[in-house]
Amino acid sequence: MSENTSALPPVPAQDENQLILERREKLKAIRQQQAEGKGVAFPNDYKPSHRAADLFASYGDKTAEELLPLGATAKVPACAC
C-alpha cells in the first residue's frame, strides 16, 4: 500500500497577541458603527416587561403571602440598565 502524500501543509501558528489585537480592532469598529446608529456591538432580543423600581413601588410593602394570590409575573434585566 502507498502512503497518502496529499496531506495539507501545516498551518503556521499565528501570534496570539496579534489575534487579540485584530479582535479588539474589529470590536472598536463595531462600537463606532453603534455610535453612528448602525447596529449594536452585542445584540440581544431580551425585552424586559418591567423595571425593578416600578415593581418595588407597586409591591414593596406586600408580603410573600399577599403576593402569591395575585399570580403576577415580571421580567426584569439583571443589571441596573
N, C-alpha and C positions, 0 to 999 in steps of 0.2 A: 504494500500500500504506500502511496505517496503522501507526503506531508502537505498540509494546506498552506500554500505560500501567498494566498490572497488576503492575509491579515492586514488590518489598517495600521498605519504607523502610529506610534504613541503620541498622544496629545501633550504638548508642552504644558507644564504646570504654570498657572498664572499666579502672579504675586497677589496674595490675599489683601494686602493693603491697597493695591491698585483696584481690585474688585470693589472693596468697600468705598473707595473714593468715587468710583463710577456710580455706584448706587446712591451715594449722597448727592451727587450732581443731578442725577435723574429725579430724586425726590425734591431737590431745590427747584428744578424746573416745573415740576407738577405743582408745587406750592405757589410758585409765581403765577402759573395759569389760574390757580384757585383765586388768588388776589385780584386777578383780572376778570373774574366771574366765569371762567371756562371749566368748571368742574371742581371736584374736591380731591385732596390727596388720599384720604382714607374714607371712601364712601360706604354707607350702610343704609339699610332700609328700615331701621328701627324708628318708630314714631311713638313717643310717649303719649299716653292718653291723659295724664295728669301730672301736676308738679307737686313735689313733696310739701312745699309751703302751703299750697291750697288744701291738701289733704289734712295737714295739721290744723289749719284754720277751721275746717269743717268738722273734723272728727277727733281732734286732740283731747277734748275733755271727756270722751267716752271710754268706757272700759271694754275689755275684750268681750265680755258677756253682752254688752249693749250693741257691739258691732256685728256679732255673729248673725242675729236675725235679719240684719239689713242685707246681707248677701252681696255687699258691694265689692267690686274688684277694680284694680287700677294697675297701670303700667307706668313706672317712673324710671328716669335714667339713673344709672349707677353713679354718675358724677353730678356735681352741682352746676350743671350747664345752664 
